Structure formats: C-alpha cells, structure tokens
Amino acid sequence: MPKGLLLGLGVLLTGALVAAPKASEQHAKDMANGLALFKSDVRVVLKQHCVKCHGGDKTRSEFDLTTRAGLLKGGEEGVTVMPGKGKASRLYKLIAHLEKPHMPAKKPMLSSQNIAKIARWIDLGAPYDKPLIEKSIGGKGMQVLPDKAYDESLPHVGATSKHKIEQLAPRMDYAVNFASAGTYFVTIRCGSTSKYSGNSDSVHIGLNGISVTTASRYGIGKQRAWGWRDSTSLGRVKLEVPSAGIHTVNIFMREDGVKMDKIVVKKSAGNASGKGPAESPH
C-alpha cells in the first residue's frame, strides 16, 4: 500500500448530521429493512445473475453493481437505480423485461418473487452491507511505488485527470448517513513525508464514486507537518448531497507520500482544530 495512507481512518460528522428530523427516522427504518432484505435474498440474486457481467469478470456498459457507489453511479446509459423508486428504476424494467436489453442477458427471466424483492429493496433505499465481491478498486491494489516524496523527477503515482481519478485511483469508501440534502464541507487532517514543496501531499475527495476535486493539481492536502486542510487552489471542498440518507464518501489516492487520519464532514465551512471532534457513531 502507499506509504502513510492510513486504513484506520475515521469519518467525523458534525452539525446537522447528528440531529436527524423525523423524515430521517423513517429513512433509517427503511434502510434497516432494506439491508435485511439484501442480506437474506437480494445479495444472492445479484451475485448469481448479475455480477459476472457487471463488476466481476466483465463490466458491461460500464455498469458495476458490486458496490452501492457503483450501483448508484450507473453506466453508459445513465442512472440505473433510483433509491425509493423501485419500479421506476431502469434496473427493475430490464429484469422485468419491460425494457430492452432484457436482463440477465441470454438467460431465463428471474422469478417474479426475486424481481419483486429487488423492487422492494430499491424502494427501501438499495442498501449494501459490503461489496458483492472482494476486489481491488480500479483493477489495482494499493502498493508501494517509486515515491515522488524522495525523488522530485518521478511522476505522480495517483490519478491525473477526473476520469482516471474515478476509474483508476485506489480509494477508500465510507457510508455516511446524511440527515438532509444540501451542501456539506469537507476538511481532512493530514501530513506528508515529502521533502519537496507541493509533492506527495494530497488526496482527492468524492461522493458516491464521483470525484469533487479534479485534475492533478487540485487535490486536497497539507505539506509536511500534520494539520487540517479544507481547500484546494480552486476553493473549499464541498459535497452536494442530493438526498437525506446513506451516501458514500470517497477518498481517492493521488500521491504516495500523503498521510491521513481523519476526515470531517459538516454543514459549516472551515477547518477543525487540534485532533478534531470525536468520531461520529454514524
């Protein structure tokens, strides 16, 4: 794995994420019921009939449903699943043979019971407890590579464009239960091993598999000493959360000398101080 990229990273939630309105209470119940349905039935159906072509041996139409982030991102044809809208989701229409191409491809139609369970699972928010298969993200494991922190002539190890960030960069995913839709600000506690200014000191941040920091120059990070950082040269790092409920916050590797131990997601802008707030139970 890259030097200093800490796997024990905690996601810290402050402000509106702690005090959830009644609507979020119902959402939490739905997600719990959806998770139970996923574990008892949906996981097996997806693994047996869908994964081989969509995230396993192949990723047809760029649709990878092995993770919730991939499911919600969709593929070449756009959004495939709309949480809360089972029968309106394209995935349901394909497996129910209401739209083409019928799925699973070149195989018998799923049973009406399994189709109904998938629709119900989407109605309940389409939650996952863990990926459908264990694999390295982007087809690569995190690994020790030539370190720009100690040789300025070397190229950046991490991704250098938005497409490469999302498709190739190793990443860590955190399921976060947002109390409401809206703009949230991100600040991270980080440091760098680099002896060169501006090298090996940053990561990219994303939401539901989509990077919100872009290009090789615009990662978020801090040179050398441990400290908090909430901005790139383009401004503060923000997440535009589309709805209340569970969404996936992503940390994409950009350079191999960066170290991190905390990420704070909050409604107000600004860095944390010291070692930051206590870790959220969410």
N, C-alpha and C positions, 0 to 999 in steps of 0.2 A: 504493500500500500504506500501511497505518497508519504514522504516524511511529514510528521506532525499533523496529519489530517485525523482528528480525534473522533473515534466512533462512539464515545460515550457522551455525545453532545446532547444537551437538554434544550427543549423548546420552552421558552418562558412566555406566558401570556399575561397581559395586564389590561386594566381598564374594562372596556365593555365585554371582553371575552369571558370574564368571570361572572358577571351578573347577567344571567340569561332571562329573557322575557318568557311569558307563558307559551308563545309560539315555539320557542326553542325547546321547552319541556316536551311538547308533543313530538317535535322533530327527534329529540333524543329517544323517546319511546319507539318511534318508527324505526330509527336506525338500529336499536337493540333488537327489535323483532326481525328486521331485515338481516341482521348479522346471524341470528339464529337460523333463519331460513337458508342463508348462504352456506352455513356450516353443515346443515342437515341434508340439503338437496342440491342447491344451485352449483356449489363448487364442483361436485361430482359430474354434473351435466356439462358444465363448461370445459372441464378437463378432458372428458371423454369425447366430446363432439366438436369443440371449438379451438382448443389451444394449439393443436398440431399445425394449423394453418394461420393462426393469429397470435404469434408470440412464441411458439415452440420451435418446431423445425423450420417454419417459414413465418413471414409476417406479410400476408397478402393484403393488398390495398393499404399498406402502411397502418393497419389496424392491429394493435397489440393489446389484448384484453387480459394479459396475465397479471396486471396491476390495476387498481382503481384509477390511478392517474392516466394510464393508457386507455382504459375504457372510456373515461370522460373526455379525453382529448379527441377520440375518434380517428378517422383515417382519411384517405384520399377523397372520399365522398362527403366529408364533413362530420358533424356530430352524429353519433350512433345511439347514444343513450342519454335521455333527459331524466335525471332523478326526480321522482314524484309523478312521472308521466309514462307509465309502463306501456300502454297500448299505443301511445303516440310516438314512442321511440322507434327509430328505424330498425334496431336490433329485433324488437318484437315482430315488426312487419315482415322481416326477412325470414325468421324462423317459423312464423305462422303462414308463410307462403302468400302473404298479401302483396308483397313487392318482390321484384327480381333484383339480383340473383337469389334464388331460394337457398336457404341455409339449413343444415350443413351442406356444403357443396357435394354433389354427386353421391349423396347418401339419403336414406329414408328420412322423412319428416319426423321431428321429435314428437313424442307423445303429447296429447292435449294436456295431460297433467303437468308435464315438465314445462310446456310453453306457458301455462297459467302460473306456475311457480316463478318463472323468470319475470313475467309481467308484474307479479305481486312484489317480487324482490326489488324491481326498479321503482315501483310505487313507493316502497319503503326507504328509498334513498340509494339503493345499489351498493351497500357497504361490503368491504372485504375485511377479513381478519388478518390476512397475509397474502403475498403473491401466490398465484396458482402454481407456479413453478419457481424453483430457486435458480437464478442465473445472474451473471454479471450484467450490469446495465451498459448498453451500447456495445455488447459483444466483447467487452474487455473487463478484466478485473482491475482493481486498484493495485498498482505495482510501483516499485522503486525504479525510477528512470533517471537519466542524466539531469542533474539538479542545477537549474539556472541560478539558484541562490549562491552557488560557489563558482560558476563559470558564466560570465555575462555574455559570452559569444553563443551560448546554446539557445535554441528556440524555446518558447513557452511550451510546457508539457500539456497544458489544458487546451480547451477549445478556443478558436479564434474567430468564430462567427456565430450568429444566433442559431443557424441550422445545426452547426456542429456542436454547440453547447447542448442542445436538446437531444440530439441523436447519438452523440459520441462520448460526451464527457461522463466520467464516473460520477455518481451522485448518491446522496443520502436523502431519504424521504421521511417526512413526519406528518402523521394525520393530526390535524388541528380542528377542534370543534369551535367554529366561529358563532358567536351569539347573534350576529346580524350581518347583513350585507354592507358593503361600503369600503372606504379606503383605510388600509392599515399600514403602519410604518414599521420598517424592519431595522434593527440595529444588532450588530454582532460583536462579541468580544473575541479578539483575535490578535495574532502577532506573526512575526516572520523570522526565519533563520537567515534571511538574505543579508549579505554584506554590501549589496549594490542597491542604490536608491531605485525604487519602483519595480523591483523584480521579486518574483516568488512570494507575493504578499497579498493575494486576493482570491476570492471565490465568486461564483455567480449565484444569484438567488432566483427562485422560480415559484410558480403556483400551478398546481395540477399539471406538472410536466412542461410548462411553458416558461422560459426564462424572462425575467423582467429587467435584468441587466444584460446589456448586449455588447458584442464586439470585444476584441482582445483588450482594448484599453479601458473598458468601462466595468471591470469587476469591482467588488467592494472588498476593502481590506485595510490593513494598517502596517506601516513599516516598522519592523524590528520589535520594539517593546510591546508587551500586552496592553491592550486598550480597546475602547469602543469605537465603532465606525458605523455611520448610518447613511453615508452618501458616496456617490461616485462623482466624477467630474461633470456629469450631466444632472446632478441633483440628488435629492433624497430617494432612497429605495422604498418603493411603495407596492403594496399588493392591492389590486382591485378585486375584492371578493364579491362574486356575483349573487350569492345567496347565503342565508344562515345555514349552519350545519357543518359537516366534516369536509374539509378540503385538504389537499396535500401540499405542504410547504417543502420545496426542494432546495438542496444545497449542491451546486454543481462544482466539481473541481476545476479550477483554472490554472493554478500553478502549484508545483510540488513542494514549495518551501513554507506554505502558509499553515498556521496552526489556529484552531478554533476550539472554544469550549462552551459557548453559549450563544443563543440567538433569541432575541426578544421581539415579539410581535405585539403592537399596541396601536390604539386609536390616535394617540398624540405623537407629534414629531419630536425628535431629539434623542440624544444618546442616553444610555443608562450610566450609572456611576459605580465605582468600586467593582465589586464582583457581581453586581446586578441583583434583581429581585429573586426571591425564592422560586424554585421551579413549580410551574402550574401542575395541578393534579390531572388536568386535561391532556 
